[in-house]
Structure formats: C-alpha cells, structure tokens
Amino acid sequence: MDKCLLHAVTSGNRPVNEVVSICQDINPYVDSLHIREHRKTAREIYEIGKELIESGIPVSKLVVNNRVDAAAALGIPRVQLGFHSLPVSAIKNAYPELSIGKSVHSLKEALAAEEEGADSLLYGHVYPTLSKEGLQPRGLEELRDIADAVSIPVFAIGGIKPSNVKEVVQTGCYGVTVMSGIFNAVKPSKAAYEYKNQLERMLHE
C-alpha cells in the first residue's frame, strides 16, 4: 500500500483564532488542511488562509471549501466543491490552474464528477456522525465500488476513527478525511497523531 493520506477539515464552529491555532498544532501530522467555514464571510476565510500561510504552512497543503475566490486570492491551488457548488467544469474554465475536489454521495455522482473534470472525490458519510445526525451512513461497500470505478483519488469522510481507519483504507481509497474527530477533540494534535500513526502502520504491513 503506497497511499494512506490524512486530510483534516475545520469544523466551522470555532472563532478564527482557534481555527488557526488548531491548524498550526495539527500541521505536522496531516497531509492536507481543508478550510471549511460555511458560516464565515469570504473575508474571514481569507484571513484564516492568510494567517496559516504566514505561519509557515505551505499553500500546497491547504484546500478551500467552496470559496474559489478566496483560494484564488491566496494562491491556494486546491478547492473542494460540495453538492450545491458551481459545476466543476465552470470552475475549470475560469480557473484552469486549480485542482478541484468534489464531494459525492453515490457511484453515479462519482462517475459524473470524474467525467466533468474533478481531480479527486470525497465520499461519505461512511459511518454515523454527529455532523449528519439522523442521516443513514452510506457504509464501505459503495466506497469500494467508487474506488474501483474511477481513476482519480477517492477519500472517505464521516465518523472515521483511528480504530476503523484500516477497514476504510482497505476499500482502495487514498485516505481518510476527518472533521470532528480532530477539531472537536480535547487535544486536536494528539488526535491527529493517532490517526496518522494508524495510517503509517498500514503502509508497512
């Protein structure tokens, strides 16, 4: 196995200074940091990205959710689009330099996103999670089907814990994406380390 990446996603419920502080603390253990702040203004999202870059986190590690304008203004090369975002093809035409991730919830959506030009996929939610309370988790079977069907990287999200990282990655996905498991942890850096440790152990099995 040569791919076991850890992506961390901000939870959207903390002040700007706390978001920046946690991102700095977990930076050594994560492969990508997603700035996902739907309740914050474009200016606040820009400020978060600016502070992270000025603190030494490389722009290549950052991903901006939805706010393509903020990503472009900061020189961040990756964005993550949701179900209600602008079409992948529209963003590609306007910003050909951007790498675009697309969130999907089925094999049909995954195939359509790849056809449209997405560079990676985020599938979930895999397990029960408080951020999707009351919604049935989608499980591992379709994740495995998607990983088999597309030629672009697929990442899993939703209720993933260090204890189930192994069965997630065994589906053939490129890694796991974690929100509350890291950002809502008592010690986010310790939580990020535990996820990363599990993934690195798998690389040597």
N, C-alpha and C positions, 0 to 999 in steps of 0.2 A: 504494500500500500504506500503510495507516494503523495497522497493528498489528504490532509486532516486539518483543515483551516478553522480557526475560531474567529467569528465575527461577533462584535458586541454592538447592541443597539440601545441608544439612550431611551429612557422610559417616558419622556415627555411630561413628567410631573415634578420636576425639580427646578429651582432657580438657576439662572445662567451660571453663577459662580460655582454651584455644586456640580453641575454637569461638567464644567471644565475641570474641576478638581478630581472628580472620579475618573474622567478620561485620562488624565495625566497619570493617575495611580495605576490604572489597569493597562496602560500602553505597552509595558514590557511583555505582557502575556497574550495580547490579541494580535491577529493578523490584519484586521480591519475594524474601523470605528464608524458606525453609522450615526449621523446626526439626524435623529427622527423626532422632531419637535413640532407637532401639528398645531399646538395651542400658542406657539410663539410667532412673533412677527418675522418677516423676512429680515428686518434689521437685527433682531435678536439672534436669529440663526447665523447671520453673517458674523456677528460679534463672537459667537461660540467658535465658529470655524477660524476666525482671525486669531483668537487667543490660543487655540490649540496649535496652530501653525507657528505662532510666535514662541510658544513654549518648547518647540523642537520636534513636535510630532510631524512626520513627513506628510505632505499633501497626498502622496501615493497611498497612504494608509486610510485616508478619510473618504467617506461616502456621504452624500447629502440626499436625504429622502425628499422627493417631490420638488423642492425649491431649486430648479435648474438655474434660475437667475443668480441665486446665492453661490451655487457651485461655480458658475462661470466667472463671477466677480472675484472669487477667491482663488481661482486657478485649480480648484479641486477636480480631478479628472473623472470621478465616478458619481453617478446618481442612481437612486433606487426609486422606481416608479411603482405606484400602487394600482389597484383595480380601477380607480376613478381618475387616474392621472391622464395627462395628454398621451396620445399614441406614441409608441416607441419610434415609429417612422418619422413622425413630426419632429421629435427631438433630434433624431439623427440628421435630418435635413438642416435643421437650424444650428446644431452643434455637433458637427461630424467628428470632432476630436474627443467627445465624451464616450466613456464606457457606460453602458446602460444595463442596470439590473431591473428585472420585472418580477413583481410578486404575483404568484399564480396559486390556484386552489384546485386544479384538476389537470389531468393529462391533456384534455382538449385545449385549455388555456395555455399550457406549457408549449404545445406544438405551435399554436398561433403566435405566441410571443417570440419563439425562435424564428418563425417564418418572417415576422415583422422586423427582425434585426436585433433582438435583445442579445446582449453579450453574456448574461448569466440569469439564473432564475432563483427565486426564493419561494419555497413551497411550505405551506403549513395551514393550520396549526396541526402539528403531528400528535401531540399529547394534550390532555386537558390543561388549560392555563387560565389564570385569573383575568388576564387581559382579554380573553374571549369567553368569559363566563357564560354558561348556558348553551354554548355552541358545541356541537358534536365534533370531537377531534377527528382528523382525517386518517391518522394511522400511518403505518410504514409501507403498506402494500403499494399504494399509488405512488408514493415517493420512489420506490424501487422501479416501478414501471416508467416513471418520468426520467429517472437517471439512465435507464436503458434506451429510452426512445430518442433523446436529444443528444446533440453533440457539444452543447455548451455546459459550463459548470452549473450544478444544481446544489443549493444549500437548503438545509432544513431549519424550521423555526417552530416554536410553540411548545412550552412545557418541558424543554430538554434540560436534563440534569446530568451532572458528572456520571451518575450511576447508569444512565441509559445512552450515553454518548456512543458506546461501542455498537449497539444494535442499530443506531441511526446511521452511522458511517458505513456499516456493513451493507447498506442498501445500494452503495455505489455513488452516493452524493459526495461532494467535495469537502463538506464540513458542516459545522453547526453554527447557528446564529442565535444569540442569547440576549434577552432583554431583562426581564425581572430577576432571573437567576443571578445576574451580576449587579445590575443597577439598583435593585431593591434589597440586596444582601446587606447584612450588618457590616461586613468588611468586603467591599467590592473587589479589592485587589486580591484577597485570599480566595474569593470565589473564582475569579478569572484564572488564577494559578491552578486551581483544582481542575477546571475544565481543560486547560492547556496541558496539564500533566496527563490526563486521561488520553487525550488525542496523541500526544507524543509517545506514550506507551504503545499505542496501537501501531505506530509507524515501525516499531521494532519487533512486532510479533510475526 
